[in-house]
Amino acid sequence: MTGWRGVSLWMDQLGEPLTARPALSGALQADVAIIGAGYTGLWTAYYLKRLAPHLKVVILEAQTAGFGASGRNGGWLMGNLLGEDRLLGGLPASARAEGFGLLQGIPDEVAAVCQRERIDCDLRKGGVLYCAARYPEQESRLRGYLESYRALGLGEADYRWLEPSELSAQLNVANAYGALYSPHCATVQPAKLARGLARAVERLGVTLFERSPVVAWGPGSVTTATGEVRADWVVPAVEGYSSELSPLGKHQLAAQSLIVATEPLSEATWAGIGLAHGQAFSENSRQVTYGQRSADNRLIFGARGGYRFGGRLRQDFNLTCQERALRQQLFSELFPALRNVRLTHAWGGNLGVARRFHPHMLADRRQQVALSGGYGGEGVGASNLGGRTLADLILGRETALTRQPWVVGDRPLSSLPRWEPEPFRWLGYNAIIRSFVLEDRVLRNPVTSPWRRRMAEGLAGAMERLMHSKEPFS
């Protein structure tokens, strides 16, 4: 793979020329200037123009639409938002139901837009399977999640326990203890969605400049090396690239996710594995694993991301032999028949993580800056919600979208929680990850003594709670 096609399998599969749109040259005046032609920027532009066609909306993209996380992710279109249980849990039942309804409606909303705008992105709404497969503690943890969902008012239609025999009708994983199934998830070809959205917003009258990296921004203006856009509203929609757009990096840091894809597998192989209806799946360890069956019958599998000191971006996503081998080992434990399958693509991307792992959407009306981010790896769906919400906030519309607890409202960017300075966040990250690695190593060994299992699980659980706490790592 070379050039932009080398970004990921998804970009490599595009049946279109990847020719850059013109770069910004000179000065422009606009109503809204959006930084970044990823999902958040494109969805915000789309809904703004649908609601207010007269607005002049300009998007500035450093590379090309789909270059960032929007063309690199695992293709899960989730009807969820990171931390939704914590954010909605303290609300009255009616407000909770409204919030969950908005979240669970995300896949159908995206499907409706794709139908309206003729975007073919291989969207299949087959739900998601959270599997307990590698050690029994995964089952008890998943059943605990199910109990908490019931306490929040979510019923069988939202989350359902599958015994191993029921799970095998959808997915055959080795040594399964069961799974938690939710229908509120679809899978997509992410780059096709991003590229299709870019064409859709252009048809609505949005001007998209590519190869136009922003060198400075602030209230009322965005500057590149070759031009400037002066605008009433500025929307920095950069998610994992926040570290390059000060001061966003104080509130949102970059982590990395790494993914591999197998060669297309035979129908006979898939008959033994399952995933016949576009389901997503995950193995329920604290170190996230996730996968799907692509439209051309590949296994797409991601696991075990990373963090660089200072929140630095990773630029080179040519995965090392060790990085490839680890992911192949992990999916081979789930699917032993794939132990020797050939990998054809391996890639990764930078994603944005907010302090306390709380996504945020705000519109500072004094500075006229609007922001949605902190999706923590769940941005394929969350960005659609973010784009709809920012459009309403910018236009001053009071709707169900704008009264949700993840909407910070009319507050300055500086009001968002800040990450600790280095080296505290690097030390904290590594301490947490090492506790997860220890837990995984201890629990996957069936002869480990009960007291060691309890100790490893207790330590990892405490470190996980620390990630979400208000207390600093220091």
GINOR-V165031 format. One record per pair of residues at least 12 apart in sequence whose C-alpha atoms are under 6 Angstrom apart, sorted by sequence separation. I is the first residue (numbers start at 1). J is the second residue. D is the distance in Angstrom with one decimal. If there is no record, write none. Layout:
# GINOR-V165031
i/j/d
I/J/D
I/J/D
This chain:
# GINOR-V165031
i/j/d
164/176/5.9
220/232/5.6
280/292/4.8
290/302/5.3
360/372/5.7
389/401/5.5
164/177/5.8
289/302/5.7
360/373/5.7
164/178/4.6
240/254/4.8
289/303/4.3
359/373/5.8
372/386/5.6
163/178/4.6
288/303/5.7
359/374/4.4
162/178/5.5
359/375/5.3
162/179/5.1
287/304/5.8
439/456/4.8
161/179/6.0
439/457/5.7
161/180/4.8
160/180/5.7
354/374/4.5
160/181/5.2
353/374/4.7
159/181/5.6
352/374/5.2
80/103/5.3
159/182/4.7
353/376/4.7
31/55/6.0
35/59/5.9
36/60/5.7
37/61/5.3
79/103/4.9
158/182/5.5
352/376/5.6
436/460/5.4
31/56/5.1
32/57/4.9
33/58/4.9
34/59/4.6
35/60/5.1
36/61/4.7
79/104/4.1
435/460/5.1
30/56/5.2
33/59/5.9
79/106/5.2
37/65/5.1
317/347/5.4
39/70/5.9
317/348/5.5
432/463/5.4
38/70/5.4
265/297/5.6
264/297/5.0
265/298/5.8
264/298/4.4
263/298/5.8
262/298/5.4
262/299/5.5
261/299/5.7
261/300/4.6
260/301/5.5
133/175/5.5
259/301/5.6
133/176/4.2
259/302/4.1
132/176/6.0
133/177/5.7
258/302/5.7
132/177/5.3
362/407/5.9
428/473/5.6
132/178/5.5
360/406/5.3
361/407/4.7
362/408/5.0
363/409/5.8
364/410/4.8
132/179/5.7
258/305/5.9
360/407/5.9
361/408/5.7
362/409/4.8
363/410/5.2
364/411/5.0
131/179/4.2
257/305/4.3
364/412/5.1
130/179/5.3
256/305/5.0
130/180/5.0
256/306/5.0
424/474/5.5
129/180/5.8
255/306/5.7
129/181/4.8
255/307/4.7
128/181/5.8
128/182/5.5
127/182/5.5
127/183/3.9
127/184/5.6
128/185/5.8
254/311/5.2
127/185/4.5
253/311/5.4
127/186/5.8
126/186/5.8
125/186/3.9
124/186/5.4
355/417/5.9
124/187/5.5
8/72/5.6
123/187/5.7
355/419/5.6
123/188/4.5
122/188/5.3
121/188/5.7
122/189/5.7
121/189/5.1
121/192/5.0
121/193/5.2
119/196/5.3
263/342/5.8
104/184/5.6
262/342/5.7
263/343/5.8
262/343/4.2
263/344/5.6
261/343/5.7
262/344/5.6
261/345/5.2
260/345/5.7
260/346/4.3
259/346/5.7
259/347/5.4
258/347/5.9
259/348/5.7
258/348/4.2
257/348/5.4
257/349/5.6
256/349/5.6
256/350/4.6
255/350/5.6
254/350/5.8
255/351/5.4
254/351/5.5
254/352/4.9
253/352/5.6
252/352/5.9
253/353/5.4
172/273/5.0
252/353/5.3
171/273/5.6
252/354/4.6
171/274/4.6
170/274/5.4
171/275/5.8
79/184/5.1
170/275/5.8
79/185/5.6
78/185/4.4
77/185/5.6
77/186/4.9
77/187/5.5
240/350/5.1
76/187/4.9
240/351/4.0
75/187/5.4
240/352/3.9
356/468/4.3
75/188/5.0
239/352/4.8
356/469/5.9
75/189/5.9
75/190/5.5
309/426/5.8
71/190/5.4
71/191/4.3
66/191/5.6
66/194/5.5
235/369/5.9
239/373/5.6
233/368/5.0
234/369/4.9
235/370/5.0
233/369/5.7
235/371/5.8
64/210/5.4
63/210/5.7
58/206/5.9
63/211/4.6
219/367/5.4
57/206/5.2
58/207/4.8
59/208/4.8
60/209/5.0
61/210/4.8
62/211/4.7
58/208/6.0
62/212/4.6
61/212/5.5
62/213/3.8
126/277/5.2
128/279/5.4
130/281/5.9
131/282/6.0
60/212/5.9
126/278/4.8
127/279/5.1
128/280/4.6
129/281/4.6
130/282/4.9
131/283/4.9
132/284/5.8
126/279/4.3
128/281/5.4
130/283/6.0
131/284/5.7
124/278/5.2
46/201/5.4
174/334/5.2
173/334/5.0
173/335/5.8
251/418/4.6
250/418/5.4
251/419/5.8
250/419/5.9
11/191/5.7
10/191/5.5
24/209/5.6
23/209/5.0
22/209/5.7
23/210/5.1
22/210/6.0
23/211/5.4
21/210/5.2
23/212/5.4
41/237/5.2
40/237/5.8
33/231/5.9
32/231/5.5
27/227/5.4
29/229/5.7
31/231/5.1
32/232/6.0
34/234/5.9
25/226/5.2
26/227/4.3
27/228/4.8
28/229/4.8
29/230/4.9
30/231/4.7
31/232/5.0
32/233/4.7
33/234/4.9
34/235/4.6
35/236/4.8
36/237/5.3
25/227/4.9
27/229/5.8
29/231/5.8
32/234/5.8
34/236/6.0
35/237/5.4
36/238/5.6
24/227/5.7
72/349/5.9
69/349/5.5
81/382/6.0
77/380/5.4
78/381/5.1
77/381/4.8
135/444/5.4
9/345/5.9
8/347/5.6
43/384/5.8
47/388/5.9
40/383/4.8
44/387/3.8
48/391/5.1
39/383/5.9
43/387/4.6
47/391/6.0
40/387/5.6
44/391/5.8
